[in-house]
Amino acid sequence: MGKSPQQGGASRSVTEDEPTVELEILEQTLSMEGARALRHDAHGLVAAPIPRAWILEGNPVARRKRLAGSTDRLAAAFMWDCTAGRFNWVCDRDEVAHVLEGCALIEDAAGVRQALQAGDTFLFAAGSRYQWTVPGYVRKIAFLHSPLPREMRIVRAIIECLAVPFRRKPPGGGPWGG
Protein backbone atom coordinates (compact mmCIF):
# COMPACT_ATOMS: atom_id res chain seq x y z
CA MET A 1 0.00 0.00 0.00
CA GLY A 2 1.33 3.46 -0.83
CA LYS A 3 2.04 6.06 1.75
CA SER A 4 0.48 9.46 2.03
CA PRO A 5 2.74 12.34 0.99
CA GLN A 6 2.05 13.69 4.47
CA GLN A 7 3.64 10.49 5.80
CA GLY A 8 6.73 10.58 3.64
CA GLY A 9 5.53 8.39 0.77
CA ALA A 10 6.94 8.11 -2.71
CA SER A 11 5.60 11.45 -3.90
CA ARG A 12 7.88 14.43 -3.98
CA SER A 13 7.61 18.16 -3.43
CA VAL A 14 7.83 20.24 -6.56
CA THR A 15 10.13 23.22 -6.87
CA GLU A 16 9.20 26.65 -8.19
CA ASP A 17 11.11 26.18 -11.46
CA GLU A 18 9.11 23.15 -12.63
CA PRO A 19 5.95 24.88 -13.99
CA THR A 20 7.68 25.48 -17.35
CA VAL A 21 8.07 21.73 -17.92
CA GLU A 22 4.53 21.21 -16.65
CA LEU A 23 3.10 23.73 -19.13
CA GLU A 24 5.03 22.18 -22.02
CA ILE A 25 3.52 18.81 -21.18
CA LEU A 26 0.02 20.31 -21.01
CA GLU A 27 0.28 21.61 -24.58
CA GLN A 28 -0.62 18.09 -25.61
CA THR A 29 -4.15 17.90 -24.22
CA LEU A 30 -4.47 14.17 -24.69
CA SER A 31 -1.37 12.09 -24.30
CA MET A 32 -1.03 8.80 -26.15
CA GLU A 33 -1.45 7.02 -22.83
CA GLY A 34 -4.65 8.96 -22.08
CA ALA A 35 -6.06 8.38 -25.54
CA ARG A 36 -5.31 4.67 -25.27
CA ALA A 37 -7.07 4.52 -21.90
CA LEU A 38 -10.19 6.21 -23.31
CA ARG A 39 -10.35 3.82 -26.28
CA HIS A 40 -9.94 0.70 -24.17
CA ASP A 41 -12.03 0.90 -21.00
CA ALA A 42 -11.82 -2.42 -19.22
CA HIS A 43 -13.25 -0.86 -16.04
CA GLY A 44 -16.73 0.25 -17.15
CA LEU A 45 -16.18 3.92 -16.32
CA VAL A 46 -18.79 6.48 -17.39
CA ALA A 47 -18.47 10.19 -18.13
CA ALA A 48 -18.10 12.42 -15.06
CA PRO A 49 -17.46 15.86 -16.54
CA ILE A 50 -15.44 18.37 -14.54
CA PRO A 51 -17.48 21.59 -14.15
CA ARG A 52 -16.49 23.92 -17.04
CA ALA A 53 -15.87 26.81 -14.63
CA TRP A 54 -13.23 24.71 -12.82
CA ILE A 55 -11.14 23.96 -15.94
CA LEU A 56 -8.09 26.22 -16.21
CA GLU A 57 -6.21 24.62 -19.12
CA GLY A 58 -6.70 21.91 -21.70
CA ASN A 59 -9.73 19.70 -22.17
CA PRO A 60 -9.58 17.10 -19.40
CA VAL A 61 -11.97 14.18 -19.80
CA ALA A 62 -12.94 12.55 -16.48
CA ARG A 63 -14.84 9.32 -15.90
CA ARG A 64 -15.86 7.30 -12.87
CA LYS A 65 -17.53 4.14 -11.65
CA ARG A 66 -19.12 3.56 -8.25
CA LEU A 67 -17.59 0.42 -6.78
CA ALA A 68 -19.30 0.17 -3.38
CA GLY A 69 -21.29 2.13 -0.82
CA SER A 70 -22.04 1.94 2.87
CA THR A 71 -25.50 1.07 4.17
CA ASP A 72 -25.84 4.49 5.81
CA ARG A 73 -24.94 6.21 2.51
CA LEU A 74 -22.17 8.21 4.20
CA ALA A 75 -19.29 6.39 2.48
CA ALA A 76 -18.60 5.08 -1.01
CA ALA A 77 -15.72 3.89 -3.17
CA PHE A 78 -15.18 5.00 -6.76
CA MET A 79 -12.71 4.42 -9.55
CA TRP A 80 -11.94 7.69 -11.36
CA ASP A 81 -9.71 8.61 -14.27
CA CYS A 82 -8.83 11.78 -16.13
CA THR A 83 -6.85 12.85 -19.18
CA ALA A 84 -4.47 15.81 -19.48
CA GLY A 85 -5.49 19.22 -18.22
CA ARG A 86 -5.40 21.66 -15.34
CA PHE A 87 -8.45 22.28 -13.16
CA ASN A 88 -9.63 23.32 -9.72
CA TRP A 89 -11.25 20.78 -7.44
CA VAL A 90 -13.34 21.51 -4.34
CA CYS A 91 -13.62 18.55 -1.95
CA ASP A 92 -17.15 18.35 -0.54
CA ARG A 93 -16.38 15.10 1.34
CA ASP A 94 -13.35 13.48 2.94
CA GLU A 95 -11.52 11.47 0.29
CA VAL A 96 -8.71 8.99 0.60
CA ALA A 97 -7.33 8.58 -2.90
CA HIS A 98 -4.96 5.85 -4.04
CA VAL A 99 -3.32 6.43 -7.43
CA LEU A 100 -3.34 3.29 -9.56
CA GLU A 101 -1.85 4.60 -12.78
CA GLY A 102 -0.30 7.79 -14.14
CA CYS A 103 0.37 10.91 -12.12
CA ALA A 104 -0.98 14.31 -11.12
CA LEU A 105 0.47 17.45 -9.59
CA ILE A 106 -1.78 18.88 -6.89
CA GLU A 107 -1.52 22.29 -5.24
CA ASP A 108 -3.49 23.29 -2.15
CA ALA A 109 -4.88 26.75 -1.34
CA ALA A 110 -1.65 27.65 0.50
CA GLY A 111 0.44 26.90 -2.60
CA VAL A 112 1.91 23.63 -1.30
CA ARG A 113 2.50 21.23 -4.19
CA GLN A 114 2.69 17.46 -4.22
CA ALA A 115 3.29 15.08 -7.09
CA LEU A 116 1.08 12.02 -6.82
CA GLN A 117 2.04 8.94 -8.80
CA ALA A 118 1.05 5.30 -8.99
CA GLY A 119 1.18 3.75 -5.51
CA ASP A 120 0.66 7.03 -3.60
CA THR A 121 -2.22 7.52 -1.16
CA PHE A 122 -3.44 10.98 -0.17
CA LEU A 123 -6.14 12.44 2.09
CA PHE A 124 -8.24 15.28 0.70
CA ALA A 125 -10.18 16.72 3.65
CA ALA A 126 -13.78 17.88 3.21
CA GLY A 127 -13.83 21.61 2.49
CA SER A 128 -10.32 21.71 1.00
CA ARG A 129 -9.53 23.07 -2.45
CA TYR A 130 -6.86 21.83 -4.81
CA GLN A 131 -5.61 22.67 -8.26
CA TRP A 132 -4.94 19.50 -10.25
CA THR A 133 -2.51 19.29 -13.15
CA VAL A 134 -2.68 16.01 -15.02
CA PRO A 135 0.20 15.89 -17.51
CA GLY A 136 -1.09 12.81 -19.38
CA TYR A 137 -3.44 10.46 -17.57
CA VAL A 138 -4.30 9.49 -14.00
CA ARG A 139 -6.50 6.73 -12.56
CA LYS A 140 -7.31 6.38 -8.87
CA ILE A 141 -9.51 4.62 -6.39
CA ALA A 142 -11.29 7.13 -4.16
CA PHE A 143 -12.82 6.29 -0.80
CA LEU A 144 -15.31 9.06 0.01
CA HIS A 145 -16.86 9.77 3.38
CA SER A 146 -19.40 12.45 4.27
CA PRO A 147 -18.41 13.64 7.73
CA LEU A 148 -21.18 14.23 10.24
CA PRO A 149 -21.43 17.66 11.86
CA ARG A 150 -19.98 17.86 15.40
CA GLU A 151 -23.44 17.87 17.00
CA MET A 152 -24.44 14.68 15.19
CA ARG A 153 -21.20 12.95 16.22
CA ILE A 154 -22.01 13.77 19.86
CA VAL A 155 -25.56 12.42 19.49
CA ARG A 156 -24.23 9.27 17.82
CA ALA A 157 -21.69 8.71 20.62
CA ILE A 158 -24.42 9.08 23.27
CA ILE A 159 -26.69 6.62 21.46
CA GLU A 160 -23.84 4.11 21.08
CA CYS A 161 -23.06 4.33 24.81
CA LEU A 162 -26.72 3.84 25.74
CA ALA A 163 -27.05 0.87 23.40
CA VAL A 164 -24.05 -1.09 24.75
CA PRO A 165 -25.98 -3.04 27.45
CA PHE A 166 -28.55 -4.16 24.86
CA ARG A 167 -26.15 -5.51 22.24
CA ARG A 168 -25.98 -9.25 21.81
CA LYS A 169 -22.56 -10.67 21.18
CA PRO A 170 -22.35 -13.22 18.39
CA PRO A 171 -21.11 -16.69 19.34
CA GLY A 172 -17.32 -16.86 19.05
CA GLY A 173 -16.82 -13.11 19.41
CA GLY A 174 -17.63 -12.04 15.84
CA PRO A 175 -15.75 -12.38 12.58
CA TRP A 176 -12.43 -11.14 14.00
CA GLY A 177 -12.54 -13.09 17.25
CA GLY A 178 -12.27 -11.58 20.65
Secondary structure, DSSP 8 states (H G I E B T S, - for coil): ----GGGT-S-B---TT-HHHHHHHHTSSS-HHHHHHHH--SS--EE----GGGEEEE---EEEEEEEE-TTSSEEEEEEEEEEEEEEEE-SSEEEEEEEEEEEEEEETT--EEEEETT-EEEE-TT-EEEEEEEEEEEEEEEEE----HHHHHHHHHHHHHHGGG----GGGSTT--
